[in-house]
Amino acid sequence: MGQNKILTNDATKKSSPKLTLLPLIALIFYEVSGGPFGVEDSVKAGGGALLSLLGFIIFPIFWSIPEALVTAELATSFPENGGYVIWISSAFGPFWGFQEGFWKWFSGVMDNALYPVLFLDYMKHSVPIFDEFYARIPVLLGITVLLTYLNYRGLHIVGTSAVVLAGFSLCPFVVMSILSIPKIRPKRWVKLDFKKVEWRGYFNSMFWNLNYWDKASTLAGEVADPSRTFPKALYGAVILVVCSYLIPLLAGTGSLESDSSKWSDGYFAEVGMLIGGSWLKWWIQAASAMSNLGLFEAEMSSDAFQLLGMSEIGMLPSVFASRSKFGTPTVSILCSATGVIFLSWMSFQEILEFLNFLYAIGMLFEFAAFIKLRLKKPDLHRPYKVPLKTFGAIMLCIPPSFLLVLVMCLASARTFLVTGGVLVIGFLLYPAIIHAKNKKWAHFISEDDSSSINRDVEDHENPALHVSDEAEVSLLADSSSSKMDNGSEILPDLGSKSI
């Protein structure tokens, strides 16, 4: 029965359209950015325009580009749903692969909880009732349910919609930037009041607005020709993200004399009104709504396909790998949506700091896995390889790792407490799931099932990706095997999957 269900899911998967370059660029854009909505806090926390502008010039060089390069190499080396879970497992074993998956999934759900909140923060400038608790809760619930349903309808729809939404979301800022040119005074760009600088808020804002480049790797198995498509999509997305931040900020801060304390979530709507009038304000608010739709859809897709990928390699029960007739992972989507609903009541800044801390831990592991795989597996098939030797690869990871540690050090005591609780839950979940598998309390996809599902697709698309070594890891093999003693099990066919 379980085998029939798996084969049905495979047929659905094969018939589902693959993501091509432009939709993938749009999805990565929404994983990372979605436009300048939410960057206003960087001006407020930075005590003026200068630190904000410098941040969006310098941070991409030392953070975004290294993360995108590492993602391009590892995602093309392991073009499977699950992304960084596979990378960590290959480098450090299944226990840490599971922890990485749990941290990044929890961080992603927290990130997704931000977007309905951010949407209402924009709308409350025109509809003040959305600032009231009794009005926010039902609206947040309604938005989550609607967007979850759209995600259920198909990944190719999400990708195509993301292209349209990105164009619509950025158009008002293009218009605003053009209208602002006669009003721009360059001296306003160098304003800085050190007394108003809030370093914790500033670094958290910068970090959040420029991270999640690795997220799209969790649906690598849904991408057409990932070895070529992924690097191109990441390069295109980096340029699009940086421009979508810098140009509106240059226009807004250069053309207005407003105090930095006014720059908080949703303030770009006011900037639009001051530059172009009420029509531009409403357009920006509409663009915010569309952008948050795209952000939510992209994030939920990655979170859900991460759970699906973890299930298909035996890390989670097979129910998480079940697909709808649209090719989407139904149970995984519902699980992610439930987490969003429970977290949406928190404030923007609370969610931001919690998810940044968890994300930082996961990224440190990813950089470590990137280096270890270069040392441990120099012959691993890498369709795209960062053009650096081992020493250069290590140096590439040092600046972003320093930033990650800095963001973690600036966290509040409450964030350390909450994150510590999440880490403990992850440590307990792993042996609990192994126990459930051994007791046969739930059905798990076996090694043979995993191989039969995916080998045909891989053979057709890229036979060169067949790799058979310890980098190909089964994360939750039966503990009856003595391989559990060293915490790492081998699945000879996992490296040849293309889900």
C-alpha positions in Angstrom: 0.0 0.0 0.0 2.8 2.4 1.0 4.7 1.5 -2.2 1.6 2.3 -4.4 1.2 5.6 -2.7 4.8 6.5 -3.3 4.6 5.5 -7.0 1.5 7.7 -7.3 3.3 10.6 -5.8 6.2 10.0 -8.2 3.8 10.1 -11.2 2.3 13.4 -10.0 5.8 14.8 -9.5 6.9 13.8 -13.0 3.9 15.4 -14.6 4.4 18.7 -12.7 6.0 21.4 -14.7 9.6 22.3 -13.7 10.8 25.7 -12.7 12.7 27.6 -15.4 15.2 30.5 -15.1 12.8 33.5 -14.8 10.4 32.0 -12.3 13.4 30.8 -10.2 14.9 34.3 -10.2 11.5 35.6 -9.0 11.2 33.0 -6.3 14.8 33.7 -5.0 14.0 37.4 -5.1 11.0 36.8 -2.9 12.9 34.4 -0.6 15.4 37.1 0.1 13.7 40.4 -0.5 10.4 41.1 -2.3 11.2 44.8 -2.7 12.1 47.5 -0.2 9.2 46.8 2.1 10.7 46.4 5.6 14.0 48.2 5.0 12.7 51.4 6.6 13.9 50.2 10.0 17.5 50.2 8.8 17.3 54.0 8.4 15.7 54.4 11.9 18.1 52.0 13.6 21.1 53.5 11.7 20.4 57.0 12.9 20.0 58.4 9.4 20.5 57.5 5.8 24.2 57.0 5.7 24.5 53.7 7.5 21.5 52.3 5.7 22.9 53.1 2.3 26.4 51.9 3.1 24.9 48.7 4.6 23.1 47.8 1.4 26.3 48.4 -0.6 28.8 46.6 1.7 26.7 43.8 3.2 25.9 42.2 -0.2 29.6 42.0 -1.0 30.6 40.3 2.3 27.4 38.4 3.0 25.0 38.0 0.0 27.5 37.1 -2.7 29.4 34.5 -0.6 26.1 32.9 0.5 24.8 32.8 -3.1 28.1 31.3 -4.4 28.1 28.6 -1.7 24.4 27.9 -2.4 25.1 27.6 -6.2 27.9 25.0 -5.7 26.1 22.9 -3.1 22.6 23.0 -4.7 24.0 21.9 -8.1 26.1 19.2 -6.4 23.0 17.9 -4.6 20.0 18.8 -6.9 17.4 17.4 -4.5 14.5 18.6 -2.5 15.8 19.1 1.0 18.7 21.4 0.0 21.0 22.2 3.0 19.7 19.2 4.9 21.5 17.0 2.4 24.6 19.2 2.5 25.0 19.0 6.3 24.2 15.3 6.4 26.9 14.6 3.8 29.4 16.6 5.7 28.6 15.9 9.4 26.1 13.0 9.5 22.3 12.5 9.8 22.0 13.9 13.4 23.2 17.3 12.4 21.4 17.2 9.1 18.2 16.7 11.0 19.0 19.6 13.4 19.8 21.9 10.4 16.5 21.0 8.8 14.6 21.7 12.0 16.3 25.0 12.7 15.9 26.3 9.2 12.3 25.1 8.9 11.4 26.8 12.2 13.3 29.9 11.1 11.4 29.9 7.8 8.0 29.5 9.4 8.9 32.5 11.7 10.0 34.4 8.7 6.7 33.6 6.9 4.8 34.9 10.0 6.3 38.3 9.3 4.6 38.9 6.0 1.0 39.2 7.1 2.2 41.4 9.9 4.2 43.6 7.5 1.2 43.8 5.2 -1.0 45.1 8.0 1.7 47.6 9.1 1.5 49.1 5.6 -2.3 49.1 5.5 -2.8 50.7 8.9 -1.5 54.0 7.5 -4.6 54.2 5.4 -6.9 52.0 7.4 -6.2 52.7 11.1 -8.4 49.9 12.4 -5.7 47.4 11.3 -3.6 48.8 14.2 -6.2 47.3 16.7 -5.6 43.8 18.0 -9.2 42.7 17.5 -9.1 43.6 13.8 -5.6 42.2 13.1 -6.2 38.6 14.3 -9.0 37.6 11.9 -7.3 39.4 9.0 -4.0 37.6 9.7 -5.8 34.3 9.9 -7.7 35.0 6.6 -4.5 36.0 4.8 -2.7 32.9 5.9 -5.5 30.6 4.8 -5.9 32.2 1.4 -2.2 32.2 0.6 -1.8 28.6 1.9 -4.5 27.5 -0.6 -2.7 29.3 -3.5 0.5 27.5 -2.5 -1.3 24.2 -2.6 -2.4 24.8 -6.2 1.0 24.3 -7.6 4.7 25.4 -7.5 4.7 26.3 -11.2 1.8 28.7 -10.5 3.7 30.1 -7.6 6.8 30.7 -9.8 4.9 32.3 -12.6 2.9 34.4 -10.2 6.1 35.6 -8.6 7.3 37.0 -11.9 4.1 39.0 -12.3 4.1 40.1 -8.6 7.7 41.2 -8.7 7.0 43.5 -11.7 3.9 45.0 -10.0 5.6 45.4 -6.6 8.6 47.3 -8.0 6.8 49.5 -10.5 5.7 52.2 -8.0 9.3 52.5 -6.7 10.5 53.1 -10.3 7.9 55.8 -10.6 8.8 57.3 -7.2 12.5 57.3 -8.0 11.9 59.2 -11.2 9.6 61.7 -9.6 12.1 62.3 -6.7 15.0 63.3 -9.0 14.3 67.1 -8.9 14.0 67.0 -5.1 17.1 65.0 -4.3 19.8 66.7 -2.3 22.9 64.4 -2.0 23.9 65.9 1.4 20.9 64.2 2.9 22.5 60.8 2.1 25.3 61.4 4.5 23.2 62.2 7.6 24.2 60.3 10.7 23.3 60.8 14.3 25.4 58.3 16.4 23.2 59.0 19.4 20.3 57.4 17.6 22.1 54.4 16.3 20.6 51.1 17.6 23.2 48.6 16.5 21.2 45.5 17.4 18.2 46.7 15.4 20.5 47.8 12.5 22.3 44.6 12.1 19.2 42.5 12.5 17.4 44.6 9.8 20.4 44.3 7.4 20.8 40.6 8.0 17.1 39.8 7.6 16.8 41.9 4.4 19.8 40.2 2.8 19.6 36.5 3.9 17.8 33.3 2.8 19.8 32.9 -0.5 20.0 29.2 0.3 16.3 28.7 0.7 15.5 27.9 -2.9 17.9 24.9 -2.7 15.1 23.0 -0.8 13.2 22.8 -4.1 16.1 22.1 -6.3 14.5 18.9 -7.4 11.7 20.9 -9.0 14.1 23.0 -11.2 14.7 22.3 -14.8 18.4 21.6 -15.5 19.5 22.8 -12.0 23.2 22.7 -12.8 22.8 25.6 -15.2 19.7 27.3 -14.0 20.6 27.7 -10.3 23.8 29.7 -10.7 22.2 32.0 -13.3 19.2 32.5 -11.2 21.3 33.4 -8.1 23.4 35.9 -10.0 20.3 37.6 -11.4 18.6 37.6 -8.1 21.6 39.3 -6.3 21.5 42.2 -8.8 17.7 42.5 -8.6 17.7 42.5 -4.8 20.4 45.1 -4.3 18.9 47.5 -6.8 15.4 47.1 -5.3 16.8 48.3 -2.0 19.3 50.9 -2.9 17.3 52.9 -5.6 14.2 53.5 -3.4 16.3 54.4 -0.4 18.4 56.8 -2.4 15.1 58.4 -3.7 13.4 58.5 -0.3 16.2 59.7 1.9 17.6 62.1 -0.7 14.4 63.9 -1.5 12.9 64.3 2.0 14.0 66.1 5.1 12.2 63.7 7.4 13.7 62.6 10.7 15.1 59.2 10.9 12.8 58.2 13.8 9.9 58.3 11.3 11.4 55.5 9.2 9.6 52.4 10.5 7.7 49.5 8.9 5.3 50.9 6.3 6.9 54.4 6.0 7.6 54.0 2.3 3.9 54.6 1.8 4.2 58.0 3.4 7.3 58.7 1.3 5.4 58.0 -1.8 2.6 60.4 -0.8 5.2 63.2 0.0 6.9 62.7 -3.4 4.0 61.9 -5.7 0.7 62.3 -3.8 -1.9 60.1 -2.4 -2.2 58.0 -5.6 1.4 56.9 -5.2 0.8 56.1 -1.6 -2.1 53.8 -2.4 -0.1 52.2 -5.2 2.8 51.4 -2.9 0.4 49.9 -0.4 -1.1 47.8 -3.1 2.4 46.8 -4.2 3.1 45.9 -0.5 0.1 43.6 -0.5 1.2 41.9 -3.7 4.8 41.7 -2.5 3.8 40.0 0.8 1.8 37.5 -1.2 4.9 36.6 -3.2 7.1 36.5 -0.1 4.6 34.3 1.7 4.3 31.9 -1.3 8.0 31.6 -1.9 8.8 31.0 1.7 6.1 28.4 2.2 7.1 26.6 -1.0 10.7 26.3 0.3 9.6 25.2 3.8 7.1 22.7 2.5 9.5 21.1 -0.1 12.2 21.0 2.6 9.9 18.7 4.7 9.1 16.7 1.6 12.8 16.3 0.8 13.5 15.2 4.4 10.7 12.6 4.1 11.9 11.3 0.8 15.3 10.4 2.3 13.7 8.8 5.4 14.2 11.6 7.9 10.5 12.2 8.4 7.4 9.9 8.0 6.3 9.3 4.5 3.1 11.4 5.0 5.2 14.5 4.6 6.2 13.3 1.0 2.6 12.9 -0.1 1.7 15.2 -3.0 -1.6 16.6 -4.1 -2.9 16.3 -7.7 -1.1 19.6 -8.3 2.3 18.1 -7.3 2.5 20.1 -4.0 3.3 18.5 -0.6 -0.1 18.8 1.1 0.8 17.7 4.6 4.0 19.7 4.6 2.2 22.8 3.5 -0.4 22.4 6.2 2.3 21.9 8.8 4.1 25.1 7.8 0.8 27.0 7.7 -0.1 25.9 11.2 3.3 27.2 12.5 2.7 30.6 10.8 -0.7 31.0 12.4 0.7 30.3 15.9 3.5 32.8 15.4 1.7 35.7 13.7 0.6 37.3 17.0 4.2 38.3 17.8 5.6 41.7 16.9 7.8 42.4 13.8 11.0 43.0 15.8 10.4 39.9 18.1 10.0 37.6 15.2 12.9 39.2 13.3 15.5 38.6 16.1 14.4 35.1 16.8 14.5 33.9 13.2 17.8 35.7 12.6 19.4 33.8 15.5 18.2 30.4 14.3 19.1 31.2 10.7 22.6 32.3 11.8 23.3 28.9 13.5 22.2 27.0 10.4 24.3 29.2 8.1 27.4 28.6 10.2 26.9 24.9 9.6 26.4 25.4 5.9 29.6 27.3 5.5 31.4 24.6 7.6 29.8 21.9 5.3 31.0 23.8 2.2 34.6 23.7 3.4 34.5 20.2 4.8 33.1 18.8 1.5 35.8 20.6 -0.4 38.4 18.9 1.9 36.6 15.5 2.3 35.2 15.1 -1.2 37.4 17.0 -3.7 36.2 14.6 -6.4 32.5 15.1 -5.7 30.7 16.0 -9.0 30.2 19.8 -8.9 28.3 21.0 -12.0 29.0 24.5 -10.8 32.1 25.1 -8.6 33.1 28.4 -7.0 36.3 29.3 -8.8 38.5 29.2 -5.7 40.9 26.7 -4.3 40.4 25.4 -0.8 42.2 28.3 0.9 40.2 30.8 -1.1 37.0 28.9 -0.2 37.8 29.2 3.4 38.6 32.9 3.1 35.3 33.4 1.3 33.4 32.1 4.3 35.2 34.1 7.0 33.5 37.6 6.5 29.9 36.2 6.5 30.7 33.9 9.4 31.9 36.9 11.4 28.7 38.7 10.6 26.7 35.7 11.7 28.5 35.6 15.0 28.1 39.3 15.5 24.3 39.1 14.9 24.1 36.3 17.5 26.2 38.2 20.0 23.9 41.2 19.7 20.8 39.1 20.5 18.7 39.8 23.6 18.6 37.4 26.6 15.0 36.5 25.6 16.3 35.4 22.2 19.0 33.2 23.7 16.3 31.6 25.9 13.8 31.0 23.1 16.5 29.7 20.8 17.8 27.4 23.5 14.4 25.9 23.8 14.2 25.3 20.1 17.6 23.6 20.1 16.5 21.3 22.9 13.3 20.4 21.0 15.4 19.5 18.0 17.8 17.3 20.0 14.9 15.4 21.5 13.0 15.0 18.2 15.7 13.1 16.4 15.8 10.1 18.7 12.1 10.2 19.1 11.6 9.9 15.3 14.2 7.1 15.1 12.3 5.3 17.9 9.0 5.8 16.0 10.5 4.3 12.9 12.0 1.3 14.7 8.6 0.6 16.4 6.9 1.1 13.1 4.5 3.7 14.5 4.6 5.5 11.2 5.5 4.6 7.7 8.9 5.8 6.4 10.2 5.7 2.9 12.8 3.0 2.6 16.1 3.1 0.7 14.7 0.9 -2.1 11.6 3.1 -2.4 13.7 6.2 -2.5 15.9 4.7 -5.2 13.1 3.5 -7.4 11.3 6.8 -7.3 14.1 8.9 -8.4 16.6 7.0 -10.5 14.6 7.2 -13.8 14.4 11.0 -13.6 18.1 11.4 -12.8 19.2 9.0 -15.6 17.2 11.1 -18.1 18.3 14.5 -16.9 22.0 14.2 -16.0 23.6 10.8 -15.8 26.9 12.4 -14.8 25.5 13.1 -11.3 25.7 9.5 -10.2 28.0 9.6 -7.1 28.4 6.6 -4.8 30.3 7.4 -1.6 29.7 8.3 2.0 28.5 11.8 0.9 25.3 10.0 -0.1 23.5 9.7 3.2 20.3 8.0 4.4 19.3 10.1 7.4 17.2 7.6 9.3 18.0 4.1 8.2 16.7 1.3 10.4 18.6 1.1 13.7 18.8 -2.6 13.2 21.8 -1.8 11.1 25.0 -1.5 13.1 25.7 1.7 11.2 23.7 3.7 13.8 26.7 3.3 16.1 28.6 6.1 14.4 25.6 8.3 13.7 25.9 8.1 10.0 24.2 5.8 7.5 24.9 5.3 3.9 22.4 5.3 1.1 24.2 4.4 -2.2 21.4 5.8 -4.4 20.7 9.1 -2.7 23.3 11.0 -4.6 21.7 9.9 -7.9 18.3 11.4 -7.0 16.7 14.2 -8.8 13.3 14.7 -7.2 
